[in-house]
């Protein structure tokens, strides 16, 4: 059972980034059933992290980011042969509110894992951020529990300069400051840059990213983009029908003190998703190494702007 707990503690909920992070409201969601699509493949780590390669498309601008509330059903996609996980079920609520000068988002997450002996471990998380619309500052708060006890709490704020360098100031788990490397992107800006890159026909975007889900500062990310798809009918969520979309896979790599990606090229975590040009993600696949979890959007509701 301890092995399952260790793997669960590694879940920093970085897939919330893939939804464009922030801090906001409330809601409820139904629990899990089933999903089945292939797991994303590992993305090689960049030898040297580079600033984001987000090109500006020549076409008409992307649709504005949508303030919205979305509910997701979480189910086990597959477990590796050596995994102790045999079942996963849960739910996630994601809310993104337009707060005039910034984006306020909140993600609440619950996942129950079952091991081969029938034991269950439940993890919950409440994660919120406020990101300025110029992408230069972020406030963040994450509280994660396992079996009802707090297992992780991270809080603080970060500021960036024009070149992406900056500073993160943690107040929890302990008071300290860390430098952020050149080219660092905050979550919402990372999302818009990824969508711009997809619209321009770019296939890969590499950048350090800081989202406030780790007490270790920024991570290196490689975003693989499979191409841009024009508007298509969406019977389940008609609000998405007039919009283009792209499928992406974001791989996260821990950084070493010297600025290089850690490990031997295997990402610490990966998320695959379909992004619509207004920032809504309706399909996700979260790869934690030993097992992969599907995230299926089952409800989408626009939120009126607050200004």
N, C-alpha and C positions, 0 to 999 in steps of 0.2 A: 504493500500500500504506500510505503514511503516514496517509492519511485514515481508513482502516479502523482503524489503531492508535489514532488520536486518539479516535475514537468508542468504542473498547473501553476506553480509559483512563477514560472518563466513567462507566463502569458501577460505581457504588458499592455495588451489590448491595442497593439499598434494598428490593427485594422481600422480603428476609429479614425486614424489619420487618413485612410483611404477615403473616408467620407467627408473630409475637410473639417478639422476640429475647431472647438470653441467653448462656450458655457451658457446654459439657459433654463428650460421649463420642465414639464412633467408629463406622464402618460402611462398607459398599461399595454400589455401585449399577451397574446396567447402563447402556449408552450409548443414544443417541437413535434415534428413528424419525420419527414424523409426528404432527401435530395440526392441526386447522383449524376455527377459530371467528373471528368478526369481531374486529378490533382495537378496543380501547377508544377512545372519542372524547375529545378534549382537554377538560379541566375548567377554566373560567375562574379566574384568580387572584383571591383576595379583595382588595378595595381596601385594607382594613385588617385584619390578622390579629386574630382574636378568640379568647378562651378556649374550650376544648372545650365543645360544647353537649350533652354526654352526659346524657340524661334517665334517671331510674331507673324501670324498668318496674313497673307495678302487678301484673303477672302473677307466677307462681312464679319464683324466681331461676333464672338460667342454670345449666346443668350446669357442674361444676367444670372448670377448664382441665385438659386431658389431658397428662400427661407421656408423650411419645411420640418415636419415631424414624420419619421418613418419607423415602422415596426418590422423586425426581422425574426424569422424562425431559424434556430440553429440546430443542425443535425450532424451526426457523424457521416463524413463522406467515406473515409477509409482509415484503417490503422495499419501501420507497417507490421511485418511478421514478428518483429522483436518487441512490439509494443505491448504494454499491459492494459491498454484501454480497449474495451470491447463495445462501449456505448457512450454516446454524448448527446445531450438534449438540452435545449435552453432557448433563450430569447434575448433580444436586444432592442432598446428604444434609442433612437438617435434624433436629436432636435437641434436645428440650426436657425437661429433668430438673427434678423437684421437689426442691430442696435445702433444704427446711424453711423457712428464713427468706427464701428468694429463689428465683428461677427461673434455672437455669443452662442456656444454650442454645449450640449450636454449629452453624454452617452451613458446609459445604464444597461448593465450586462449581467446575465445569469447563465451559468453553464454547469451542468451536473455530469460528471464522468463516472463510469462504472468500470471496475477492473475485472480480471478473470475470475476472482473469487466472489464476485457479486457485491463487493464493497463500493460505496458511493462517496464521492467528494464533490461538494458544491462550492463553486466560486462565484462571488458577486463583485461587481465593480461599479463605482459611481465616479465618472470622469468629466471634468468640465474645464473649458478654457474661454478666454476672451482675447481675440486677436484683432489688433488695429487693422483697418482696411489698407493701410499702406505697407503692411507686412513687416513693420519695424518693432512691434512689441507684442508680448504674450503674457497673460496671467494663466496659471494652470493649477489644478487640484485633482488628485487621484486618490481614492480610498478603495482598497481591495480587501475582501474578506475571504477566508476559507473555513468552511464548517462553522460559520457564524463569528469567527474571531478575526480581528483585523490583522492581515498579513503584510500589508504595505500601505504607507501613506506618503505621498509626495506632493509638495506645494511650493510655489515660488513664482517668480516672474523673470522674463528675459527681454533684453533690448538688443536690437541690431543696428549696425551702421550701414551706409549705402553699399559697401563692398561685401556685406554678409557677415563680417566679423561682429562680435558682440560679447555680451556677458549674461550668464544666467545666475540668478541669486536664489538659492534654495532657503526656505524656512523650515522644511521637513523633508527627509527624516532628520536632518541636522542643518544648522545654519552654516552656509559656505557659498563661495562664488567659484564659477568656472568660466573659462574663456570659450567662446564659440568660434569655430574655424571660418576662414574666408568662404564665401558662397553659401553660407547656411541659409536655408529657407525655413519659414514657419509653416504650419500645416495648410492653412487656407491658400497661401501663396503657392505652395507646392502643388496643390490641386489645380489651380488655375494655370500654372506653368505647364503642367502635364497635359491639360486639355488643349492649350495653345500649341504645344509640340505635336500632339496627335493630329490636330486640324491642319497643321503645316506639313504633315507627312513624315515627321521625324519618328524614328524607330526606337530611340533610347534616350534617356535623360539621366544624368548622374549628378547628385548633389548631396552634401551633408544636410540633414534635417533635424530640427529640434522640435519635439511635440509635447514635452513635459511628462512623458510616461516613464522616464528613467531618471534615476539619481546620478547617472554617469554622463550627462551632457548629450551632445549631438551623436547621431548615428550616421554612417554613410548609407546612401540608398542608390539603387539602380532600378529605374523604371523602364521595363520593356513594353513597347506599345505595338499592338498587332495591326493597327490601321484605323482609319476613320470610316464610319458607316453613316450614310445620309439618313434623313428622316424615314421612319417606317411605322406602320400601324402598330399601336400598342393597346390591345383590347383591355388589358387589366388596368393600365394606368394611362388613360387617354391624354393626360397633360404632357406626357413625354413624346407623343406621336409626332409633333412638328420638329423634333430636335434630332441632331446628330449624336453619335455616341462612339466610344472607342473601348476596346478591351485592353487592359493593362495588367502587368504583374510587377509589384513593387517588392524588392528584396532589401532587407535591412542587415547591415554588417556592423558589429561593434568596432569602435575605434580604439587604437592603441595610443599611448602618450605621444608617440612620434607622428601621429596623424595618419598612419596607414590602417587599412582595414584589418581586423584581427582574424585569426584562424587561417585555414588553408584554402579559402575560396568558397566555402559553404556558408550561405547566409544564416544569420541567427533566427530569422523568421521571414516568411513570405506571405503576401496576400495577392490573390488574383481577383479582378472585378471588372464589371462593365460600368463605365462612367458615362452618363449623359452630359451634354454640354452645359447644363445648368447646375452641375455638381451633384446630382442624385446618382447613387449607386444602387442598382436593383439586384445584382447578383454578386456574391462574394465567395471566395474559397480561401480559408485561412490555414496555412500549412505550418504546424508547430514542430515538424520533424518526425516524431513518432506517430502522429495522427493528423488528419486534415478535417476541418469542420466547414460545412456549407452554411452560408448565410443567405436566406431567401427573403426578399422584401415582400411582405404580405399586406402592408398598408402604407399609403402615402397621403399626407395632408399638408397643403400649403399653410404657412403661418403669415398672417398680415404683418406688414412692416410696422415697426414701432415708432417711426418718425416721418 
